[in-house]
Amino acid sequence: MSLREKAESMNAGVKVDFMKGRESGKTAEILGKKYTIKDYDFLKDDKDEEYAVFILDEIKDKFFFGGSVITKNLKAFTDEEKAEIKEKGLPVLFREQKSKTTKRTYTAVIFFPTEDDLPF
């Protein structure tokens, strides 16, 4: 790793290349409408647990942090599937959902959503 690469890796808030030149978006901005994930990666929090960061084809100037549900889902894809996602995109719909057991609200993700999945 060159001095520049090492120094740039220390920049606050920019840990993944596709984050450079983009602002952090809020999940509330993307609820209830179809989008296309074009790339994703994982970062670690202060407890050393991984969480997803991703970009959407339709919103070029922002990146988004994923919660536990989308992180778990994206971790399940193989390297080959990730390459296909980068090439073709992964259609998604994010929506709020209430847990049946804890009654807490969380952001659910539906891959390849249909018109039936969209809110009224």
C-alpha positions as a printed Julia matrix, in Angstrom:
120×3 Matrix{Float64}:
   0.0     0.0     0.0
   1.39    3.4    -0.96
   1.64    6.29    1.48
  -1.25    8.03   -0.29
  -3.48    4.93   -0.16
  -2.71    4.4     3.51
  -3.32    8.07    4.38
  -6.58    8.19    2.37
  -7.81    5.06    4.14
  -7.62    7.04    7.37
 -10.02    9.73    6.11
 -13.06    9.91    8.36
 -16.22    8.57    6.79
 -14.66    7.25    3.57
 -13.87    3.59    3.95
 -15.16    2.19    0.63
 -14.16    3.6    -2.77
 -17.73    4.16   -3.97
 -18.38    6.39   -0.93
 -15.95    9.02   -2.25
 -17.76   12.04   -3.67
 -21.13   10.92   -2.3
 -23.15   11.99    0.73
 -24.71    9.65    3.23
 -28.39    9.11    2.49
 -31.12    8.31    4.99
 -33.11    5.09    4.79
 -36.34    7.11    5.12
 -35.56    8.62    1.69
 -35.8     5.26   -0.06
 -38.83    3.66    1.58
 -41.73    2.51   -0.58
 -40.19    2.87   -4.05
 -38.27    0.43   -6.26
 -34.52    0.98   -6.55
 -31.53   -0.91   -7.91
 -28.5    -1.76   -5.77
 -25.42   -1.35   -7.97
 -22.68   -2.09   -5.47
 -22.19   -2.87   -1.81
 -19.52   -3.59    0.75
 -19.22   -4.02    4.49
 -17.78   -1.84    7.25
 -17.24   -2.62   10.92
 -18.73   -0.72   13.83
 -17.06    0.02   17.15
 -18.12   -3.44   18.39
 -16.32   -5.02   15.4
 -19.64   -6.12   13.87
 -20.12   -5.76   10.13
 -22.83   -3.68    8.49
 -23.59   -3.04    4.83
 -23.01    0.12    2.86
 -24.51    0.29   -0.64
 -25.22    2.54   -3.6
 -28.31    2.79   -5.76
 -28.35    3.26   -9.51
 -31.13    5.84   -9.29
 -29.43    8.08   -6.69
 -25.92    8.78   -7.96
 -24.79   11.26   -5.31
 -25.51    9.21   -2.15
 -24.59    6.0    -0.4
 -26.68    4.25    2.26
 -25.9     2.29    5.38
 -27.81   -0.95    5.79
 -29.35   -2.31    8.95
 -29.12   -5.87   10.17
 -31.66   -7.27    7.69
 -30.05   -5.96    4.49
 -26.58   -6.71    5.89
 -27.53  -10.34    6.51
 -29.06  -10.63    3.05
 -26.11   -9.08    1.21
 -23.63  -11.24    3.12
 -25.38  -14.33    1.7
 -24.38  -13.48   -1.89
 -21.27  -15.14   -3.34
 -18.48  -13.21   -5.04
 -19.89  -14.29   -8.41
 -23.35  -13.03   -7.48
 -21.86   -9.74   -6.27
 -20.13   -9.35   -9.64
 -23.5    -9.9   -11.36
 -25.11   -7.29   -9.07
 -22.4    -4.78  -10.03
 -22.98   -5.53  -13.71
 -26.78   -5.82  -13.88
 -28.05   -4.39  -10.59
 -30.28   -5.89   -7.92
 -33.89   -4.58   -7.83
 -35.06   -3.84   -4.29
 -37.87   -2.3    -2.33
 -37.34   -1.08    1.23
 -40.31   -0.68    3.53
 -40.99   -0.36    7.22
 -42.34   -3.44    8.91
 -43.33   -4.23   12.46
 -41.91   -7.31   14.15
 -44.59   -9.78   15.18
 -42.69  -10.78   18.31
 -41.1    -7.56   19.61
 -43.49   -5.08   17.92
 -40.46   -2.99   16.95
 -40.35   -1.31   13.55
 -37.51   -2.21   11.21
 -36.64   -1.74    7.55
 -37.48   -4.81    5.5
 -36.13   -5.46    2.02
 -37.85   -7.2    -0.86
 -35.67   -8.33   -3.76
 -37.15   -8.25   -7.26
 -40.32   -6.52   -6.03
 -43.55   -6.71   -7.98
 -46.32   -4.13   -8.23
 -48.13   -6.03   -5.44
 -45.27   -5.2    -3.07
 -45.57   -1.44   -3.54
 -47.53    0.63   -1.02
 -50.91    2.01   -2.04
